[in-house]
Amino acid sequence: MTIMIRTSGAGLLRIIALLLTALSLVAFAGPGVATAQPARAPADQARAFLEDHFAADQQPPRRRARPLEGWMTSRFAGLWGRAKARSQREETPFPEADPILNAQDSERPGDIRIEEVAGTPDRPTVRVSFRVFAGDAARTTQILVFAEDRNEWRLFDVLTPQDGQPPASLRQQVERFVATGR
């Protein structure tokens, strides 16, 4: 098949320039090129998540924009759903306490601080601290681990620092509960 294009010399040059530009975009957008990262920075996503997670406990209470599993990666949310389903068949509910607050009770949690952003470009970690009880001097620290999922940073894991030990992993607790019921 032959395609005939009638154009002037300047028009032909424009067509050739457009074709070369298109070819260079195709050539340089191969599998080795990183995809664009989500628009919101991990620290901003951590703050948005915590503010939403604490919303129902504020005065006046606010409605959460999404449930906890709505902030998780697809795979983590699936594990969480299986753990919740298994929990209905077990004597001990899962989780026994709020895994983000690391407490059973709270009163107007907040005063969120972003302490540190670390990790890798594809698995950023955000160390946050907050107060479980308004006005209390004690602060709770959590490490939110993010991964890109559905074009935004979503929770891949929540690590709870422990004195003299490696941080406790919520993801590992969920996986263990799904596997054993404990």
CYANA upper distance limits for C-alpha pairs under 8 A (distance plus 0.5 A):
  7 THR  CA     11 GLY  CA      6.08
  7 THR  CA     12 LEU  CA      6.51
  8 SER  CA     12 LEU  CA      6.65
  9 GLY  CA     13 LEU  CA      6.80
 10 ALA  CA     14 ARG  CA      6.88
 11 GLY  CA     15 ILE  CA      6.83
 12 LEU  CA     16 ILE  CA      6.70
 13 LEU  CA     17 ALA  CA      6.59
 14 ARG  CA     18 LEU  CA      6.66
 15 ILE  CA     19 LEU  CA      6.68
 16 ILE  CA     20 LEU  CA      6.62
 17 ALA  CA     21 THR  CA      6.63
 18 LEU  CA     22 ALA  CA      6.65
 19 LEU  CA     23 LEU  CA      6.59
 20 LEU  CA     24 SER  CA      6.60
 21 THR  CA     25 LEU  CA      6.77
 22 ALA  CA     26 VAL  CA      6.81
 23 LEU  CA     27 ALA  CA      6.55
 24 SER  CA     28 PHE  CA      6.53
 25 LEU  CA     29 ALA  CA      6.42
 26 VAL  CA     30 GLY  CA      7.47
 28 PHE  CA     33 VAL  CA      7.92
 29 ALA  CA     33 VAL  CA      6.33
 37 GLN  CA    148 GLU  CA      8.00
 37 GLN  CA    151 ASN  CA      8.11
 37 GLN  CA    152 GLU  CA      8.28
 38 PRO  CA    148 GLU  CA      7.57
 38 PRO  CA    151 ASN  CA      5.99
 38 PRO  CA    152 GLU  CA      5.24
 38 PRO  CA    153 TRP  CA      6.95
 39 ALA  CA    152 GLU  CA      7.70
 40 ARG  CA     44 ASP  CA      6.71
 40 ARG  CA     45 GLN  CA      6.77
 40 ARG  CA    152 GLU  CA      7.69
 40 ARG  CA    153 TRP  CA      8.08
 41 ALA  CA     45 GLN  CA      6.73
 41 ALA  CA    153 TRP  CA      8.44
 42 PRO  CA     46 ALA  CA      6.57
 42 PRO  CA    117 VAL  CA      8.34
 42 PRO  CA    124 PRO  CA      7.29
 42 PRO  CA    125 THR  CA      8.22
 42 PRO  CA    126 VAL  CA      7.50
 42 PRO  CA    146 PHE  CA      7.71
 42 PRO  CA    153 TRP  CA      6.90
 43 ALA  CA     47 ARG  CA      6.83
 43 ALA  CA    114 ILE  CA      7.26
 43 ALA  CA    117 VAL  CA      7.33
 43 ALA  CA    126 VAL  CA      6.69
 44 ASP  CA     48 ALA  CA      6.66
 45 GLN  CA     49 PHE  CA      6.50
 45 GLN  CA    153 TRP  CA      7.25
 45 GLN  CA    154 ARG  CA      8.49
 46 ALA  CA     50 LEU  CA      6.72
 46 ALA  CA    126 VAL  CA      7.46
 46 ALA  CA    128 VAL  CA      8.45
 46 ALA  CA    144 LEU  CA      7.62
 47 ARG  CA     51 GLU  CA      6.55
 47 ARG  CA    112 ILE  CA      7.64
 47 ARG  CA    114 ILE  CA      8.13
 48 ALA  CA     52 ASP  CA      6.62
 49 PHE  CA     53 HIS  CA      6.49
 49 PHE  CA     71 TRP  CA      7.52
 50 LEU  CA     54 PHE  CA      6.50
 50 LEU  CA    112 ILE  CA      8.17
 51 GLU  CA     55 ALA  CA      6.52
 51 GLU  CA    110 GLY  CA      7.97
 52 ASP  CA     64 ARG  CA      5.92
 52 ASP  CA     65 ALA  CA      6.85
 52 ASP  CA     66 ARG  CA      8.05
 53 HIS  CA     64 ARG  CA      7.13
 53 HIS  CA     67 PRO  CA      8.25
 53 HIS  CA     68 LEU  CA      7.59
 54 PHE  CA     58 GLN  CA      7.35
 54 PHE  CA    108 ARG  CA      7.92
 54 PHE  CA    109 PRO  CA      6.65
 54 PHE  CA    110 GLY  CA      7.56
 55 ALA  CA     61 PRO  CA      6.73
 55 ALA  CA     62 ARG  CA      5.50
 55 ALA  CA     63 ARG  CA      6.79
 55 ALA  CA     64 ARG  CA      6.32
 56 ALA  CA     61 PRO  CA      5.17
 56 ALA  CA     62 ARG  CA      5.49
 56 ALA  CA     63 ARG  CA      6.31
 56 ALA  CA     64 ARG  CA      6.97
 57 ASP  CA     61 PRO  CA      6.17
 57 ASP  CA     62 ARG  CA      8.15
 57 ASP  CA    106 SER  CA      8.02
 57 ASP  CA    107 GLU  CA      6.90
 57 ASP  CA    108 ARG  CA      5.73
 57 ASP  CA    109 PRO  CA      7.46
 58 GLN  CA     62 ARG  CA      7.23
 58 GLN  CA    107 GLU  CA      8.03
 58 GLN  CA    108 ARG  CA      5.22
 58 GLN  CA    109 PRO  CA      7.81
 59 GLN  CA    108 ARG  CA      7.48
 66 ARG  CA     70 GLY  CA      5.96
 66 ARG  CA     71 TRP  CA      7.65
 67 PRO  CA     71 TRP  CA      7.64
 68 LEU  CA     72 MET  CA      7.41
 69 GLU  CA     73 THR  CA      8.46
 69 GLU  CA     76 PHE  CA      8.27
 69 GLU  CA     77 ALA  CA      5.43
 69 GLU  CA     80 TRP  CA      7.52
 69 GLU  CA     81 GLY  CA      8.44
 70 GLY  CA     77 ALA  CA      7.78
 71 TRP  CA    154 ARG  CA      5.96
 71 TRP  CA    155 LEU  CA      6.49
 72 MET  CA     76 PHE  CA      6.33
 72 MET  CA     77 ALA  CA      5.90
 72 MET  CA    154 ARG  CA      5.50
 72 MET  CA    155 LEU  CA      4.84
 72 MET  CA    156 PHE  CA      6.75
 73 THR  CA     77 ALA  CA      6.50
 73 THR  CA    147 ALA  CA      7.58
 73 THR  CA    148 GLU  CA      8.22
 73 THR  CA    149 ASP  CA      6.23
 73 THR  CA    154 ARG  CA      5.68
 73 THR  CA    155 LEU  CA      6.21
 73 THR  CA    156 PHE  CA      6.27
 74 SER  CA     78 GLY  CA      6.68
 74 SER  CA    149 ASP  CA      7.62
 75 ARG  CA     79 LEU  CA      6.86
 76 PHE  CA     80 TRP  CA      6.60
 76 PHE  CA    155 LEU  CA      8.28
 76 PHE  CA    156 PHE  CA      6.86
 76 PHE  CA    157 ASP  CA      8.30
 76 PHE  CA    171 ARG  CA      7.66
 77 ALA  CA     81 GLY  CA      6.59
 78 GLY  CA     82 ARG  CA      6.81
 79 LEU  CA     83 ALA  CA      6.69
 79 LEU  CA    174 VAL  CA      7.15
 79 LEU  CA    175 GLU  CA      7.23
 79 LEU  CA    178 VAL  CA      7.83
 80 TRP  CA     84 LYS  CA      6.71
 80 TRP  CA    174 VAL  CA      6.87
 81 GLY  CA     85 ALA  CA      6.65
 82 ARG  CA     86 ARG  CA      6.59
 82 ARG  CA    178 VAL  CA      6.88
 83 ALA  CA     87 SER  CA      6.48
 83 ALA  CA     94 PHE  CA      7.44
 83 ALA  CA    174 VAL  CA      6.73
 83 ALA  CA    175 GLU  CA      8.32
 83 ALA  CA    177 PHE  CA      6.69
 83 ALA  CA    178 VAL  CA      5.55
 84 LYS  CA     88 GLN  CA      7.20
 84 LYS  CA     94 PHE  CA      6.78
 85 ALA  CA     89 ARG  CA      7.88
 86 ARG  CA     90 GLU  CA      7.08
 86 ARG  CA    178 VAL  CA      7.29
 86 ARG  CA    181 GLY  CA      7.57
 87 SER  CA     91 GLU  CA      8.14
 87 SER  CA     92 THR  CA      7.48
 87 SER  CA     93 PRO  CA      5.65
 87 SER  CA     94 PHE  CA      5.87
 87 SER  CA    181 GLY  CA      7.94
 88 GLN  CA     93 PRO  CA      7.55
 90 GLU  CA    181 GLY  CA      7.42
 92 THR  CA     96 GLU  CA      8.07
 94 PHE  CA    177 PHE  CA      8.47
 95 PRO  CA     99 PRO  CA      7.60
 96 GLU  CA    104 GLN  CA      7.93
 97 ALA  CA    102 ASN  CA      7.09
 97 ALA  CA    103 ALA  CA      6.01
 97 ALA  CA    104 GLN  CA      4.97
 98 ASP  CA    102 ASN  CA      6.12
 98 ASP  CA    103 ALA  CA      6.16
 98 ASP  CA    104 GLN  CA      6.35
 99 PRO  CA    103 ALA  CA      7.72
 99 PRO  CA    170 LEU  CA      7.72
100 ILE  CA    142 GLN  CA      7.94
100 ILE  CA    158 VAL  CA      7.93
101 LEU  CA    106 SER  CA      8.42
101 LEU  CA    132 VAL  CA      7.00
101 LEU  CA    140 THR  CA      7.84
102 ASN  CA    140 THR  CA      8.32
102 ASN  CA    160 THR  CA      8.37
103 ALA  CA    132 VAL  CA      8.34
106 SER  CA    132 VAL  CA      5.86
106 SER  CA    133 PHE  CA      6.00
107 GLU  CA    132 VAL  CA      7.09
107 GLU  CA    133 PHE  CA      5.25
107 GLU  CA    134 ALA  CA      6.66
108 ARG  CA    132 VAL  CA      7.69
108 ARG  CA    133 PHE  CA      6.48
108 ARG  CA    134 ALA  CA      5.93
109 PRO  CA    130 PHE  CA      7.64
109 PRO  CA    131 ARG  CA      5.98
109 PRO  CA    132 VAL  CA      4.96
109 PRO  CA    133 PHE  CA      5.83
109 PRO  CA    134 ALA  CA      6.34
110 GLY  CA    130 PHE  CA      6.00
110 GLY  CA    131 ARG  CA      5.91
110 GLY  CA    132 VAL  CA      7.27
110 GLY  CA    133 PHE  CA      8.32
110 GLY  CA    134 ALA  CA      7.44
111 ASP  CA    130 PHE  CA      5.78
111 ASP  CA    131 ARG  CA      6.47
112 ILE  CA    128 VAL  CA      7.44
112 ILE  CA    129 SER  CA      6.37
112 ILE  CA    130 PHE  CA      5.06
112 ILE  CA    131 ARG  CA      7.86
113 ARG  CA    128 VAL  CA      6.06
113 ARG  CA    129 SER  CA      5.75
113 ARG  CA    130 PHE  CA      6.76
114 ILE  CA    126 VAL  CA      7.52
114 ILE  CA    127 ARG  CA      6.73
114 ILE  CA    128 VAL  CA      5.16
114 ILE  CA    129 SER  CA      7.20
115 GLU  CA    126 VAL  CA      7.94
115 GLU  CA    127 ARG  CA      5.79
115 GLU  CA    128 VAL  CA      5.79
115 GLU  CA    129 SER  CA      7.31
116 GLU  CA    126 VAL  CA      6.25
116 GLU  CA    127 ARG  CA      5.52
116 GLU  CA    128 VAL  CA      7.67
117 VAL  CA    124 PRO  CA      7.52
117 VAL  CA    125 THR  CA      6.23
117 VAL  CA    126 VAL  CA      5.04
117 VAL  CA    127 ARG  CA      6.86
118 ALA  CA    124 PRO  CA      6.31
118 ALA  CA    125 THR  CA      5.65
118 ALA  CA    126 VAL  CA      6.91
119 GLY  CA    123 ARG  CA      6.39
119 GLY  CA    124 PRO  CA      4.85
119 GLY  CA    125 THR  CA      5.48
120 THR  CA    124 PRO  CA      5.64
120 THR  CA    125 THR  CA      8.28
122 ASP  CA    147 ALA  CA      6.71
122 ASP  CA    148 GLU  CA      7.51
123 ARG  CA    145 VAL  CA      7.13
123 ARG  CA    146 PHE  CA      6.04
123 ARG  CA    147 ALA  CA      5.63
123 ARG  CA    148 GLU  CA      8.34
124 PRO  CA    145 VAL  CA      6.50
124 PRO  CA    146 PHE  CA      6.01
124 PRO  CA    147 ALA  CA      7.56
125 THR  CA    143 ILE  CA      6.88
125 THR  CA    144 LEU  CA      6.05
125 THR  CA    145 VAL  CA      4.92
125 THR  CA    146 PHE  CA      6.69
126 VAL  CA    143 ILE  CA      6.06
126 VAL  CA    144 LEU  CA      5.64
126 VAL  CA    145 VAL  CA      7.00
127 ARG  CA    141 THR  CA      7.49
127 ARG  CA    142 GLN  CA      6.36
127 ARG  CA    143 ILE  CA      4.84
127 ARG  CA    144 LEU  CA      6.82
128 VAL  CA    141 THR  CA      6.15
128 VAL  CA    142 GLN  CA      6.00
128 VAL  CA    143 ILE  CA      6.71
128 VAL  CA    144 LEU  CA      7.99
129 SER  CA    139 ARG  CA      6.55
129 SER  CA    140 THR  CA      5.84
129 SER  CA    141 THR  CA      4.78
129 SER  CA    142 GLN  CA      6.86
130 PHE  CA    139 ARG  CA      5.78
130 PHE  CA    140 THR  CA      5.95
130 PHE  CA    141 THR  CA      7.23
131 ARG  CA    135 GLY  CA      8.22
131 ARG  CA    136 ASP  CA      7.13
131 ARG  CA    137 ALA  CA      8.02
131 ARG  CA    138 ALA  CA      6.96
131 ARG  CA    139 ARG  CA      5.26
131 ARG  CA    140 THR  CA      6.60
132 VAL  CA    136 ASP  CA      8.17
132 VAL  CA    139 ARG  CA      7.57
132 VAL  CA    140 THR  CA      7.42
141 THR  CA    160 THR  CA      7.51
141 THR  CA    161 PRO  CA      7.50
142 GLN  CA    158 VAL  CA      7.34
142 GLN  CA    159 LEU  CA      6.40
142 GLN  CA    160 THR  CA      5.58
142 GLN  CA    161 PRO  CA      7.16
143 ILE  CA    158 VAL  CA      6.29
143 ILE  CA    159 LEU  CA      5.40
143 ILE  CA    160 THR  CA      6.90
143 ILE  CA    161 PRO  CA      8.13
144 LEU  CA    155 LEU  CA      7.22
144 LEU  CA    156 PHE  CA      8.36
144 LEU  CA    157 ASP  CA      6.82
144 LEU  CA    158 VAL  CA      5.34
144 LEU  CA    159 LEU  CA      6.93
145 VAL  CA    155 LEU  CA      6.36
145 VAL  CA    156 PHE  CA      5.93
145 VAL  CA    157 ASP  CA      5.55
145 VAL  CA    158 VAL  CA      6.51
145 VAL  CA    159 LEU  CA      8.03
146 PHE  CA    153 TRP  CA      6.16
146 PHE  CA    154 ARG  CA      5.74
146 PHE  CA    155 LEU  CA      5.14
146 PHE  CA    156 PHE  CA      5.48
146 PHE  CA    157 ASP  CA      7.50
147 ALA  CA    153 TRP  CA      5.97
147 ALA  CA    154 ARG  CA      6.10
147 ALA  CA    155 LEU  CA      6.98
147 ALA  CA    156 PHE  CA      6.16
148 GLU  CA    152 GLU  CA      5.96
148 GLU  CA    153 TRP  CA      5.09
148 GLU  CA    154 ARG  CA      6.65
149 ASP  CA    153 TRP  CA      6.76
149 ASP  CA    154 ARG  CA      6.67
156 PHE  CA    171 ARG  CA      8.11
157 ASP  CA    169 SER  CA      7.17
157 ASP  CA    170 LEU  CA      6.57
157 ASP  CA    171 ARG  CA      5.83
158 VAL  CA    169 SER  CA      6.45
158 VAL  CA    170 LEU  CA      5.82
158 VAL  CA    171 ARG  CA      7.47
159 LEU  CA    167 PRO  CA      5.98
159 LEU  CA    168 ALA  CA      5.90
159 LEU  CA    169 SER  CA      5.19
159 LEU  CA    170 LEU  CA      6.81
160 THR  CA    167 PRO  CA      5.53
160 THR  CA    168 ALA  CA      5.51
160 THR  CA    169 SER  CA      7.11
160 THR  CA    170 LEU  CA      8.39
161 PRO  CA    165 GLN  CA      8.24
161 PRO  CA    166 PRO  CA      7.34
161 PRO  CA    167 PRO  CA      4.71
161 PRO  CA    168 ALA  CA      6.97
162 GLN  CA    166 PRO  CA      6.96
162 GLN  CA    167 PRO  CA      5.97
162 GLN  CA    168 ALA  CA      7.54
169 SER  CA    173 GLN  CA      6.84
170 LEU  CA    174 VAL  CA      6.63
171 ARG  CA    175 GLU  CA      6.66
172 GLN  CA    176 ARG  CA      6.49
173 GLN  CA    177 PHE  CA      6.59
174 VAL  CA    178 VAL  CA      6.65
175 GLU  CA    179 ALA  CA      6.72
176 ARG  CA    180 THR  CA      6.39
176 ARG  CA    181 GLY  CA      7.73
176 ARG  CA    182 ARG  CA      7.24
177 PHE  CA    181 GLY  CA      4.92
177 PHE  CA    182 ARG  CA      5.38
